[in-house]
Amino acid sequence: QVQLVESGGGLVQPGGSLRLSCIASGLTLSSYVMGWFRQAPGKAREFVAGINWSGGSTKYADSVKGRFTISRANAKRTVDLQMKGLKPEDTAVYYCAGAFSRVATVLPESGYNYWGRGTQVTVSS
């Protein structure tokens, strides 16, 4: 059974940093494109960052470019999202997602087969 479990969320002041982690089980992570999405209260879920199977290609939403960094360690079965310069508008539940692909860096949201339950990030003073 495939499981993605996020951790690392919490409350942080504006300008602060957090590192989210997603640990995968039940799959061979090196065969999967992985991504982070987020959903703020009252808003649709949106793409944040994506990474291809090897970690050699990444893509970011314009709103987080230069502040967030996605990385992966296939041997450890983890995908991380380092977040710096956090803003109140980054407040959301953050989800890890995965899909079987050794080609893509990012897929449409509907293309991801597996999702975690999410971790809450709150940016507030």
N, CA, C and O atoms as a printed pandas DataFrame, in Angstrom:
     atom_number atom_name residue_name chain_id  residue_number  x_coord  y_coord  z_coord
0              1         N          GLN        A               1    0.846   -1.185    0.000
1              2        CA          GLN        A               1    0.000    0.000    0.000
2              3         C          GLN        A               1    0.889    1.245    0.000
3              4         O          GLN        A               1    1.778    1.392    0.839
4              5         N          VAL        A               2    0.631    2.127   -0.950
5              6        CA          VAL        A               2    1.422    3.349   -1.058
6              7         C          VAL        A               2    0.958    4.359   -0.020
7              8         O          VAL        A               2   -0.238    4.595    0.155
8              9         N          GLN        A               3    1.929    4.948    0.660
9             10        CA          GLN        A               3    1.623    6.009    1.607
10            11         C          GLN        A               3    2.622    7.131    1.455
11            12         O          GLN        A               3    3.821    6.902    1.293
12            13         N          LEU        A               4    2.111    8.350    1.509
13            14        CA          LEU        A               4    2.939    9.548    1.568
14            15         C          LEU        A               4    2.573   10.263    2.860
15            16         O          LEU        A               4    1.401   10.554    3.102
16            17         N          VAL        A               5    3.560   10.544    3.681
17            18        CA          VAL        A               5    3.305   11.172    4.969
18            19         C          VAL        A               5    4.163   12.422    5.101
19            20         O          VAL        A               5    5.392   12.364    5.060
20            21         N          GLU        A               6    3.483   13.554    5.261
21            22        CA          GLU        A               6    4.164   14.835    5.398
22            23         C          GLU        A               6    4.437   15.144    6.864
23            24         O          GLU        A               6    3.719   14.696    7.758
24            25         N          SER        A               7    5.488   15.916    7.087
25            26        CA          SER        A               7    5.797   16.404    8.430
26            27         C          SER        A               7    6.551   17.723    8.317
27            28         O          SER        A               7    7.003   18.104    7.237
28            29         N          GLY        A               8    6.678   18.412    9.442
29            30        CA          GLY        A               8    7.482   19.624    9.473
30            31         C          GLY        A               8    6.708   20.922    9.486
31            32         O          GLY        A               8    7.304   21.993    9.597
32            33         N          GLY        A               9    5.398   20.850    9.375
33            34        CA          GLY        A               9    4.605   22.072    9.416
34            35         C          GLY        A               9    4.577   22.685   10.797
35            36         O          GLY        A               9    5.033   22.085   11.770
36            37         N          GLY        A              10    4.035   23.889   10.871
37            38        CA          GLY        A              10    3.936   24.560   12.159
38            39         C          GLY        A              10    3.644   26.032   11.999
39            40         O          GLY        A              10    3.284   26.509   10.923
40            41         N          LEU        A              11    3.812   26.743   13.113
41            42        CA          LEU        A              11    3.596   28.181   13.151
42            43         C          LEU        A              11    4.944   28.882   13.073
43            44         O          LEU        A              11    5.865   28.547   13.819
44            45         N          VAL        A              12    5.063   29.842   12.182
45            46        CA          VAL        A              12    6.313   30.565   12.006
46            47         C          VAL        A              12    6.002   32.031   11.746
47            48         O          VAL        A              12    4.966   32.366   11.171
48            49         N          GLN        A              13    6.907   32.896   12.173
49            50        CA          GLN        A              13    6.713   34.329   11.937
50            51         C          GLN        A              13    7.060   34.701   10.505
51            52         O          GLN        A              13    7.849   34.009    9.861
52            53         N          PRO        A              14    6.483   35.779    9.999
53            54        CA          PRO        A              14    6.859   36.244    8.654
54            55         C          PRO        A              14    8.365   36.422    8.550
55            56         O          PRO        A              14    9.012   36.941    9.460
56            57         N          GLY        A              15    8.908   35.980    7.422
57            58        CA          GLY        A              15   10.343   36.020    7.222
58            59         C          GLY        A              15   11.063   34.780    7.693
59            60         O          GLY        A              15   12.250   34.607    7.414
60            61         N          GLY        A              16   10.375   33.928    8.395
61            62        CA          GLY        A              16   10.985   32.726    8.938
62            63         C          GLY        A              16   11.095   31.596    7.925
63            64         O          GLY        A              16   10.751   31.742    6.752
64            65         N          SER        A              17   11.589   30.462    8.422
65            66        CA          SER        A              17   11.830   29.296    7.570
66            67         C          SER        A              17   11.208   28.047    8.171
67            68         O          SER        A              17   11.051   27.926    9.386
68            69         N          LEU        A              18   10.860   27.125    7.288
69            70        CA          LEU        A              18   10.412   25.795    7.682
70            71         C          LEU        A              18   10.900   24.815    6.636
71            72         O          LEU        A              18   11.097   25.170    5.474
72            73         N          ARG        A              19   11.093   23.582    7.062
73            74        CA          ARG        A              19   11.440   22.514    6.122
74            75         C          ARG        A              19   10.406   21.421    6.253
75            76         O          ARG        A              19   10.272   20.803    7.309
76            77         N          LEU        A              20    9.679   21.183    5.185
77            78        CA          LEU        A              20    8.700   20.112    5.142
78            79         C          LEU        A              20    9.344   18.850    4.569
79            80         O          LEU        A              20   10.181   18.920    3.670
80            81         N          SER        A              21    8.947   17.716    5.095
81            82        CA          SER        A              21    9.426   16.439    4.574
82            83         C          SER        A              21    8.251   15.541    4.226
83            84         O          SER        A              21    7.203   15.583    4.871
84            85         N          CYS        A              22    8.441   14.742    3.210
85            86        CA          CYS        A              22    7.455   13.742    2.796
86            87         C          CYS        A              22    8.187   12.414    2.698
87            88         O          CYS        A              22    9.148   12.284    1.939
88            89         N          ILE        A              23    7.741   11.440    3.453
89            90        CA          ILE        A              23    8.357   10.125    3.374
90            91         C          ILE        A              23    7.387    9.171    2.682
91            92         O          ILE        A              23    6.203    9.113    3.012
92            93         N          ALA        A              24    7.910    8.440    1.734
93            94        CA          ALA        A              24    7.092    7.546    0.910
94            95         C          ALA        A              24    7.332    6.093    1.293
95            96         O          ALA        A              24    8.455    5.694    1.602
96            97         N          SER        A              25    6.278    5.324    1.268
97            98        CA          SER        A              25    6.392    3.885    1.476
98            99         C          SER        A              25    5.492    3.166    0.492
99           100         O          SER        A              25    4.506    3.724    0.011
100          101         N          GLY        A              26    5.843    1.910    0.195
101          102        CA          GLY        A              26    5.032    1.115   -0.715
102          103         C          GLY        A              26    5.279    1.382   -2.182
103          104         O          GLY        A              26    4.522    0.911   -3.031
104          105         N          LEU        A              27    6.325    2.129   -2.498
105          106        CA          LEU        A              27    6.661    2.391   -3.891
106          107         C          LEU        A              27    8.169    2.574   -4.023
107          108         O          LEU        A              27    8.877    2.794   -3.040
108          109         N          THR        A              28    8.643    2.478   -5.272
109          110        CA          THR        A              28   10.053    2.751   -5.562
110          111         C          THR        A              28   10.153    4.219   -5.954
111          112         O          THR        A              28    9.846    4.587   -7.088
112          113         N          LEU        A              29   10.578    5.048   -5.022
113          114        CA          LEU        A              29   10.494    6.493   -5.204
114          115         C          LEU        A              29   11.213    6.958   -6.464
115          116         O          LEU        A              29   10.799    7.946   -7.071
116          117         N          SER        A              30   12.263    6.281   -6.866
117          118        CA          SER        A              30   13.040    6.725   -8.017
118          119         C          SER        A              30   12.285    6.591   -9.337
119          120         O          SER        A              30   12.780    7.030  -10.375
120          121         N          SER        A              31   11.114    6.001   -9.313
121          122        CA          SER        A              31   10.298    5.899  -10.525
122          123         C          SER        A              31    9.160    6.913  -10.547
123          124         O          SER        A              31    8.283    6.851  -11.408
124          125         N          TYR        A              32    9.177    7.837   -9.608
125          126        CA          TYR        A              32    8.049    8.745   -9.438
126          127         C          TYR        A              32    8.450   10.205   -9.551
127          128         O          TYR        A              32    9.459   10.636   -8.993
128          129         N          VAL        A              33    7.633   10.961  -10.289
129          130        CA          VAL        A              33    7.703   12.408  -10.229
130          131         C          VAL        A              33    6.954   12.833   -8.976
131          132         O          VAL        A              33    5.890   12.298   -8.664
132          133         N          MET        A              34    7.517   13.798   -8.263
133          134        CA          MET        A              34    6.939   14.220   -6.993
134          135         C          MET        A              34    6.671   15.715   -6.993
135          136         O          MET        A              34    7.341   16.484   -7.683
136          137         N          GLY        A              35    5.684   16.110   -6.211
137          138        CA          GLY        A              35    5.357   17.519   -6.135
138          139         C          GLY        A              35    4.818   17.907   -4.781
139          140         O          GLY        A              35    4.386   17.068   -3.991
140          141         N          TRP        A              36    4.855   19.207   -4.533
141          142        CA          TRP        A              36    4.201   19.796   -3.367
142          143         C          TRP        A              36    3.098   20.729   -3.860
143          144         O          TRP        A              36    3.291   21.516   -4.787
144          145         N          PHE        A              37    1.952   20.619   -3.223
145          146        CA          PHE        A              37    0.809   21.480   -3.490
146          147         C          PHE        A              37    0.381   22.098   -2.164
147          148         O          PHE        A              37    0.802   21.647   -1.099
148          149         N          ARG        A              38   -0.449   23.122   -2.230
149          150        CA          ARG        A              38   -0.971   23.706   -1.003
150          151         C          ARG        A              38   -2.396   24.189   -1.224
151          152         O          ARG        A              38   -2.818   24.493   -2.340
152          153         N          GLN        A              39   -3.115   24.245   -0.112
153          154        CA          GLN        A              39   -4.495   24.732   -0.156
154          155         C          GLN        A              39   -4.739   25.647    1.026
155          156         O          GLN        A              39   -4.685   25.230    2.183
156          157         N          ALA        A              40   -5.006   26.900    0.712
157          158        CA          ALA        A              40   -5.330   27.887    1.739
158          159         C          ALA        A              40   -6.831   27.855    2.004
159          160         O          ALA        A              40   -7.600   27.419    1.146
160          161         N          PRO        A              41   -7.255   28.309    3.171
161          162        CA          PRO        A              41   -8.684   28.301    3.494
162          163         C          PRO        A              41   -9.507   29.043    2.445
163          164         O          PRO        A              41   -9.194   30.179    2.088
164          165         N          GLY        A              42  -10.551   28.398    1.959
165          166        CA          GLY        A              42  -11.442   29.024    1.001
166          167         C          GLY        A              42  -10.905   29.103   -0.418
167          168         O          GLY        A              42  -11.528   29.713   -1.287
168          169         N          LYS        A              43   -9.748   28.486   -0.658
169          170        CA          LYS        A              43   -9.145   28.546   -1.995
170          171         C          LYS        A              43   -8.918   27.151   -2.545
171          172         O          LYS        A              43   -8.895   26.170   -1.801
172          173         N          ALA        A              44   -8.750   27.074   -3.854
173          174        CA          ALA        A              44   -8.459   25.800   -4.494
174          175         C          ALA        A              44   -7.016   25.381   -4.211
175          176         O          ALA        A              44   -6.153   26.218   -3.943
176          177         N          ARG        A              45   -6.778   24.104   -4.275
177          178        CA          ARG        A              45   -5.416   23.601   -4.112
178          179         C          ARG        A              45   -4.578   24.079   -5.293
179          180         O          ARG        A              45   -5.057   24.115   -6.426
180          181         N          GLU        A              46   -3.319   24.449   -5.024
181          182        CA          GLU        A              46   -2.473   24.971   -6.083
182          183         C          GLU        A              46   -1.094   24.321   -6.047
183          184         O          GLU        A              46   -0.620   23.874   -5.003
184          185         N          PHE        A              47   -0.473   24.284   -7.208
185          186        CA          PHE        A              47    0.869   23.745   -7.351
186          187         C          PHE        A              47    1.870   24.663   -6.672
187          188         O          PHE        A              47    1.759   25.887   -6.749
188          189         N          VAL        A              48    2.864   24.053   -5.995
189          190        CA          VAL        A              48    3.931   24.822   -5.358
190          191         C          VAL        A              48    5.276   24.510   -6.018
191          192         O          VAL        A              48    5.984   25.417   -6.456
192          193         N          ALA        A              49    5.625   23.215   -6.086
193          194        CA          ALA        A              49    6.933   22.829   -6.625
194          195         C          ALA        A              49    6.878   21.395   -7.103
195          196         O          ALA        A              49    6.126   20.577   -6.573
196          197         N          GLY        A              50    7.690   21.093   -8.120
197          198        CA          GLY        A              50    7.762   19.738   -8.647
198          199         C          GLY        A              50    9.203   19.344   -8.894
199          200         O          GLY        A              50   10.071   20.194   -9.092
200          201         N          ILE        A              51    9.451   18.028   -8.879
201          202        CA          ILE        A              51   10.800   17.522   -9.071
202          203         C          ILE        A              51   10.729   16.199   -9.825
203          204         O          ILE        A              51    9.881   15.352   -9.543
204          205         N          ASN        A              52   11.638   16.036  -10.793
205          206        CA          ASN        A              52   11.595   14.802  -11.571
206          207         C          ASN        A              52   12.223   13.645  -10.793
207          208         O          ASN        A              52   12.687   13.826   -9.667
208          209         N          TRP        A              53   12.233   12.469  -11.393
209          210        CA          TRP        A              53   12.594   11.248  -10.671
210          211         C          TRP        A              53   14.009   11.303  -10.085
211          212         O          TRP        A              53   14.262   10.738   -9.022
212          213         N          SER        A              54   14.916   11.974  -10.767
213          214        CA          SER        A              54   16.310   11.983  -10.324
214          215         C          SER        A              54   16.649   13.186   -9.453
215          216         O          SER        A              54   17.676   13.198   -8.773
216          217         N          GLY        A              55   15.793   14.187   -9.474
217          218        CA          GLY        A              55   16.113   15.429   -8.783
218          219         C          GLY        A              55   16.846   16.413   -9.657
219          220         O          GLY        A              55   17.198   17.504   -9.208
220          221         N          GLY        A              56   17.083   16.042  -10.907
221          222        CA          GLY        A              56   17.846   16.896  -11.807
222          223         C          GLY        A              56   17.041   18.005  -12.448
223          224         O          GLY        A              56   17.610   18.901  -13.072
224          225         N          SER        A              57   15.736   17.960  -12.307
225          226        CA          SER        A              57   14.870   18.985  -12.880
226          227         C          SER        A              57   13.814   19.371  -11.866
227          228         O          SER        A              57   13.152   18.513  -11.281
228          229         N          THR        A              58   13.661   20.671  -11.662
229          230        CA          THR        A              58   12.669   21.180  -10.725
230          231         C          THR        A              58   11.880   22.313  -11.370
231          232         O          THR        A              58   12.317   22.926  -12.344
232          233         N          LYS        A              59   10.712   22.571  -10.802
233          234        CA          LYS        A              59    9.890   23.671  -11.276
234          235         C          LYS        A              59    9.121   24.241  -10.096
235          236         O          LYS        A              59    8.744   23.518   -9.174
236          237         N          TYR        A              60    8.891   25.564  -10.140
237          238        CA          TYR        A              60    8.245   26.234   -9.021
238          239         C          TYR        A              60    7.132   27.150   -9.501
239          240         O          TYR        A              60    7.174   27.675  -10.613
240          241         N          ALA        A              61    6.142   27.332   -8.649
241          242        CA          ALA        A              61    5.157   28.368   -8.882
242          243         C          ALA        A              61    5.851   29.723   -8.769
243          244         O          ALA        A              61    6.792   29.884   -7.992
244          245         N          ASP        A              62    5.386   30.686   -9.543
245          246        CA          ASP        A              62    5.999   32.015   -9.522
246          247         C          ASP        A              62    5.981   32.624   -8.120
247          248         O          ASP        A              62    6.885   33.369   -7.744
248          249         N          SER        A              63    4.948   32.301   -7.361
249          250        CA          SER        A              63    4.772   32.907   -6.045
250          251         C          SER        A              63    5.818   32.447   -5.028
251          252         O          SER        A              63    6.010   33.099   -4.001
252          253         N          VAL        A              64    6.495   31.329   -5.305
253          254        CA          VAL        A              64    7.468   30.818   -4.345
254          255         C          VAL        A              64    8.881   30.766   -4.919
255          256         O          VAL        A              64    9.824   30.425   -4.205
256          257         N          LYS        A              65    9.036   31.096   -6.186
257          258        CA          LYS        A              65   10.335   31.010   -6.842
258          259         C          LYS        A              65   11.351   31.882   -6.112
259          260         O          LYS        A              65   11.083   33.044   -5.810
260          261         N          GLY        A              66   12.510   31.313   -5.835
261          262        CA          GLY        A              66   13.556   32.048   -5.140
262          263         C          GLY        A              66   13.462   31.956   -3.629
263          264         O          GLY        A              66   14.395   32.341   -2.924
264          265         N          ARG        A              67   12.342   31.448   -3.124
265          266        CA          ARG        A              67   12.179   31.319   -1.670
266          267         C          ARG        A              67   12.092   29.855   -1.232
267          268         O          ARG        A              67   12.534   29.499   -0.140
268          269         N          PHE        A              68   11.521   29.013   -2.092
269          270        CA          PHE        A              68   11.331   27.602   -1.760
270          271         C          PHE        A              68   12.276   26.745   -2.605
271          272         O          PHE        A              68   12.596   27.092   -3.742
272          273         N          THR        A              69   12.714   25.628   -2.036
273          274        CA          THR        A              69   13.557   24.683   -2.749
274          275         C          THR        A              69   13.054   23.268   -2.507
275          276         O          THR        A              69   12.921   22.832   -1.363
276          277         N          ILE        A              70   12.775   22.552   -3.597
277          278        CA          ILE        A              70   12.356   21.156   -3.490
278          279         C          ILE        A              70   13.570   20.271   -3.738
279          280         O          ILE        A              70   14.411   20.576   -4.584
280          281         N          SER        A              71   13.654   19.181   -2.996
281          282        CA          SER        A              71   14.757   18.235   -3.173
282          283         C          SER        A              71   14.253   16.835   -2.839
283          284         O          SER        A              71   13.183   16.666   -2.254
284          285         N          ARG        A              72   15.032   15.852   -3.218
285          286        CA          ARG        A              72   14.641   14.477   -2.929
286          287         C          ARG        A              72   15.862   13.626   -2.645
287          288         O          ARG        A              72   16.964   13.909   -3.117
288          289         N          ALA        A              73   15.643   12.572   -1.860
289          290        CA          ALA        A              73   16.680   11.589   -1.574
290          291         C          ALA        A              73   16.031   10.219   -1.752
291          292         O          ALA        A              73   15.417    9.680   -0.832
292          293         N          ASN        A              74   16.178    9.679   -2.940
293          294        CA          ASN        A              74   15.444    8.447   -3.278
294          295         C          ASN        A              74   15.812    7.284   -2.358
295          296         O          ASN        A              74   14.956    6.479   -1.992
296          297         N          ALA        A              75   17.078    7.201   -1.991
297          298        CA          ALA        A              75   17.500    6.097   -1.119
298          299         C          ALA        A              75   16.847    6.198    0.256
299          300         O          ALA        A              75   16.607    5.182    0.909
300          301         N          LYS        A              76   16.564    7.405    0.689
301          302        CA          LYS        A              76   15.906    7.607    1.983
302          303         C          LYS        A              76   14.393    7.688    1.838
303          304         O          LYS        A              76   13.678    7.783    2.835
304          305         N          ARG        A              77   13.898    7.652    0.599
305          306        CA          ARG        A              77   12.459    7.712    0.309
306          307         C          ARG        A              77   11.834    9.020    0.774
307          308         O          ARG        A              77   10.698    9.036    1.247
308          309         N          THR        A              78   12.572   10.115    0.641
309          310        CA          THR        A              78   12.057   11.397    1.109
310          311         C          THR        A              78   12.080   12.467    0.016
311          312         O          THR        A              78   12.926   12.462   -0.878
312          313         N          VAL        A              79   11.132   13.368    0.126
313          314        CA          VAL        A              79   11.067   14.561   -0.709
314          315         C          VAL        A              79   10.855   15.740    0.235
315          316         O          VAL        A              79    9.906   15.746    1.018
316          317         N          ASP        A              80   11.720   16.720    0.165
317          318        CA          ASP        A              80   11.671   17.845    1.084
318          319         C          ASP        A              80   11.298   19.137    0.367
319          320         O          ASP        A              80   11.499   19.287   -0.838
320          321         N          LEU        A              81   10.751   20.062    1.146
321          322        CA          LEU        A              81   10.474   21.412    0.658
322          323         C          LEU        A              81   11.039   22.388    1.683
323          324         O          LEU        A              81   10.486   22.551    2.770
324          325         N          GLN        A              82   12.139   23.028    1.328
325          326        CA          GLN        A              82   12.738   24.043    2.186
326          327         C          GLN        A              82   12.076   25.381    1.862
327          328         O          GLN        A              82   12.088   25.831    0.716
328          329         N          MET        A              83   11.506   26.003    2.873
329          330        CA          MET        A              83   10.787   27.260    2.682
330          331         C          MET        A              83   11.464   28.361    3.474
331          332         O          MET        A              83   11.643   28.238    4.685
332          333         N          LYS        A              84   11.842   29.441    2.796
333          334        CA          LYS        A              84   12.483   30.580    3.451
334          335         C          LYS        A              84   11.700   31.841    3.094
335          336         O          LYS        A              84   10.916   31.855    2.146
336          337         N          GLY        A              85   11.926   32.890    3.865
337          338        CA          GLY        A              85   11.234   34.141    3.592
338          339         C          GLY        A              85    9.731   33.983    3.575
339          340         O          GLY        A              85    9.048   34.533    2.712
340          341         N          LEU        A              86    9.216   33.228    4.534
341          342        CA          LEU        A              86    7.781   32.924    4.525
342          343         C          LEU        A              86    6.934   34.171    4.730
343          344         O          LEU        A              86    7.295   35.082    5.475
344          345         N          LYS        A              87    5.802   34.180    4.048
345          346        CA          LYS        A              87    4.875   35.292    4.081
346          347         C          LYS        A              87    3.523   34.797    4.601
347          348         O          LYS        A              87    3.231   33.603    4.520
348          349         N          PRO        A              88    2.703   35.694    5.129
349          350        CA          PRO        A              88    1.377   35.260    5.591
350          351         C          PRO        A              88    0.578   34.557    4.499
351          352         O          PRO        A              88   -0.204   33.652    4.791
352          353         N          GLU        A              89    0.766   34.963    3.249
353          354        CA          GLU        A              89    0.032   34.331    2.154
354          355         C          GLU        A              89    0.519   32.911    1.838
355          356         O          GLU        A              89   -0.077   32.227    1.006
356          357         N          ASP        A              90    1.581   32.469    2.486
357          358        CA          ASP        A              90    2.022   31.081    2.357
358          359         C          ASP        A              90    1.259   30.160    3.305
359          360         O          ASP        A              90    1.420   28.941    3.250
360          361         N          THR        A              91    0.448   30.726    4.155
361          362        CA          THR        A              91   -0.342   29.918    5.085
362          363         C          THR        A              91   -1.284   28.992    4.324
363          364         O          THR        A              91   -2.084   29.443    3.504
364          365         N          ALA        A              92   -1.183   27.712    4.598
365          366        CA          ALA        A              92   -1.980   26.716    3.883
366          367         C          ALA        A              92   -1.685   25.331    4.449
367          368         O          ALA        A              92   -0.763   25.149    5.245
368          369         N          VAL        A              93   -2.474   24.374    4.026
369          370        CA          VAL        A              93   -2.123   22.969    4.235
370          371         C          VAL        A              93   -1.295   22.545    3.032
371          372         O          VAL        A              93   -1.703   22.736    1.886
372          373         N          TYR        A              94   -0.134   21.971    3.300
373          374        CA          TYR        A              94    0.785   21.569    2.243
374          375         C          TYR        A              94    0.711   20.055    2.046
375          376         O          TYR        A              94    0.777   19.281    3.002
376          377         N          TYR        A              95    0.574   19.653    0.777
377          378        CA          TYR        A              95    0.423   18.248    0.423
378          379         C          TYR        A              95    1.574   17.784   -0.459
379          380         O          TYR        A              95    2.032   18.500   -1.350
380          381         N          CYS        A              96    2.021   16.582   -0.187
381          382        CA          CYS        A              96    2.983   15.893   -1.028
382          383         C          CYS        A              96    2.194   15.007   -1.999
383          384         O          CYS        A              96    1.189   14.404   -1.624
384          385         N          ALA        A              97    2.659   14.937   -3.244
385          386        CA          ALA        A              97    1.960   14.143   -4.240
386          387         C          ALA        A              97    2.964   13.426   -5.131
387          388         O          ALA        A              97    4.078   13.909   -5.335
388          389         N          GLY        A              98    2.565   12.267   -5.662
389          390        CA          GLY        A              98    3.454   11.512   -6.516
390          391         C          GLY        A              98    2.728   10.812   -7.645
391          392         O          GLY        A              98    1.548   10.477   -7.540
392          393         N          ALA        A              99    3.465   10.598   -8.736
393          394        CA          ALA        A              99    2.912    9.878   -9.883
394          395         C          ALA        A              99    4.032    9.095  -10.555
395          396         O          ALA        A              99    5.184    9.529  -10.566
396          397         N          PHE        A             100    3.687    7.945  -11.113
397          398        CA          PHE        A             100    4.681    7.101  -11.776
398          399         C          PHE        A             100    5.096    7.776  -13.081
399          400         O          PHE        A             100    4.299    7.873  -14.013
400          401         N          SER        A             101    6.325    8.233  -13.146
401          402        CA          SER        A             101    6.852    8.849  -14.358
402          403         C          SER        A             101    8.340    9.073  -14.211
403          404         O          SER        A             101    8.814    9.561  -13.185
404          405         N          ARG        A             102    9.079    8.707  -15.262
405          406        CA          ARG        A             102   10.514    9.024  -15.324
406          407         C          ARG        A             102   10.784   10.032  -16.426
407          408         O          ARG        A             102   11.903   10.169  -16.918
408          409         N          VAL        A             103    9.708   10.740  -16.801
409          410        CA          VAL        A             103    9.831   11.746  -17.860
410          411         C          VAL        A             103    9.506   13.144  -17.345
411          412         O          VAL        A             103   10.230   14.102  -17.616
412          413         N          ALA        A             104    8.422   13.247  -16.608
413          414        CA          ALA        A             104    7.900   14.554  -16.239
414          415         C          ALA        A             104    8.637   15.172  -15.052
415          416         O          ALA        A             104    9.237   14.478  -14.231
416          417         N          THR        A             105    8.569   16.493  -14.993
417          418        CA          THR        A             105    8.979   17.245  -13.810
418          419         C          THR        A             105    7.746   17.711  -13.044
419          420         O          THR        A             105    7.744   17.763  -11.814
420          421         N          VAL        A             106    6.699   18.047  -13.794
421          422        CA          VAL        A             106    5.439   18.477  -13.210
422          423         C          VAL        A             106    4.297   17.877  -14.030
423          424         O          VAL        A             106    4.397   17.765  -15.252
424          425         N          LEU        A             107    3.245   17.503  -13.377
425          426        CA          LEU        A             107    2.030   17.028  -14.033
426          427         C          LEU        A             107    0.862   17.916  -13.624
427          428         O          LEU        A             107    0.941   18.621  -12.618
428          429         N          PRO        A             108   -0.214   17.886  -14.392
429          430        CA          PRO        A             108   -1.442   18.527  -13.886
430          431         C          PRO        A             108   -1.832   17.871  -12.573
431          432         O          PRO        A             108   -1.526   16.702  -12.338
432          433         N          GLU        A             109   -2.500   18.618  -11.731
433          434        CA          GLU        A             109   -2.875   18.091  -10.420
434          435         C          GLU        A             109   -3.575   16.740  -10.541
435          436         O          GLU        A             109   -3.351   15.843   -9.728
436          437         N          SER        A             110   -4.408   16.601  -11.540
437          438        CA          SER        A             110   -5.163   15.356  -11.725
438          439         C          SER        A             110   -4.274   14.183  -12.115
439          440         O          SER        A             110   -4.707   13.031  -12.065
440          441         N          GLY        A             111   -3.041   14.466  -12.501
441          442        CA          GLY        A             111   -2.135   13.414  -12.919
442          443         C          GLY        A             111   -1.417   12.707  -11.790
443          444         O          GLY        A             111   -0.791   11.669  -12.004
444          445         N          TYR        A             112   -1.500   13.256  -10.596
445          446        CA          TYR        A             112   -0.828   12.645   -9.452
446          447         C          TYR        A             112   -1.725   11.572   -8.834
447          448         O          TYR        A             112   -2.873   11.838   -8.477
448          449         N          ASN        A             113   -1.188   10.362   -8.715
449          450        CA          ASN        A             113   -1.975    9.231   -8.231
450          451         C          ASN        A             113   -2.058    9.179   -6.709
451          452         O          ASN        A             113   -3.055    8.739   -6.137
452          453         N          TYR        A             114   -0.991    9.637   -6.075
453          454        CA          TYR        A             114   -0.881    9.446   -4.634
454          455         C          TYR        A             114   -0.700   10.786   -3.936
455          456         O          TYR        A             114    0.034   11.659   -4.399
456          457         N          TRP        A             115   -1.391   10.924   -2.807
457          458        CA          TRP        A             115   -1.374   12.163   -2.041
458          459         C          TRP        A             115   -1.219   11.846   -0.562
459          460         O          TRP        A             115   -1.731   10.846   -0.059
460          461         N          GLY        A             116   -0.495   12.729    0.117
461          462        CA          GLY        A             116   -0.462   12.657    1.566
462          463         C          GLY        A             116   -1.667   13.353    2.153
463          464         O          GLY        A             116   -2.505   13.900    1.436
464          465         N          ARG        A             117   -1.739   13.322    3.482
465          466        CA          ARG        A             117   -2.876   13.954    4.160
466          467         C          ARG        A             117   -2.642   15.428    4.442
467          468         O          ARG        A             117   -3.573   16.148    4.800
468          469         N          GLY        A             118   -1.423   15.875    4.285
469          470        CA          GLY        A             118   -1.140   17.285    4.443
470          471         C          GLY        A             118   -0.550   17.661    5.791
471          472         O          GLY        A             118   -0.720   16.954    6.784
472          473         N          THR        A             119    0.145   18.787    5.801
473          474        CA          THR        A             119    0.690   19.347    7.035
474          475         C          THR        A             119    0.424   20.855    7.020
475          476         O          THR        A             119    0.632   21.522    6.006
476          477         N          GLN        A             120   -0.032   21.373    8.142
477          478        CA          GLN        A             120   -0.427   22.780    8.223
478          479         C          GLN        A             120    0.784   23.682    8.407
479          480         O          GLN        A             120    1.634   23.438    9.263
480          481         N          VAL        A             121    0.848   24.724    7.595
481          482        CA          VAL        A             121    1.854   25.779    7.744
482          483         C          VAL        A             121    1.112   27.083    7.985
483          484         O          VAL        A             121    0.267   27.482    7.183
484          485         N          THR        A             122    1.425   27.739    9.078
485          486        CA          THR        A             122    0.807   29.011    9.419
486          487         C          THR        A             122    1.892   30.049    9.600
487          488         O          THR        A             122    2.804   29.882   10.409
488          489         N          VAL        A             123    1.782   31.130    8.830
489          490        CA          VAL        A             123    2.760   32.214    8.907
490          491         C          VAL        A             123    2.047   33.425    9.493
491          492         O          VAL        A             123    1.185   34.030    8.856
492          493         N          SER        A             124    2.423   33.760   10.709
493          494        CA          SER        A             124    1.727   34.833   11.414
494          495         C          SER        A             124    2.612   35.379   12.521
495          496         O          SER        A             124    3.408   34.655   13.118
496          497         N          SER        A             125    2.456   36.673   12.781
497          498        CA          SER        A             125    3.181   37.280   13.895
498          499         C          SER        A             125    2.322   37.271   15.152
499          500         O          SER        A             125    2.759   37.742   16.202
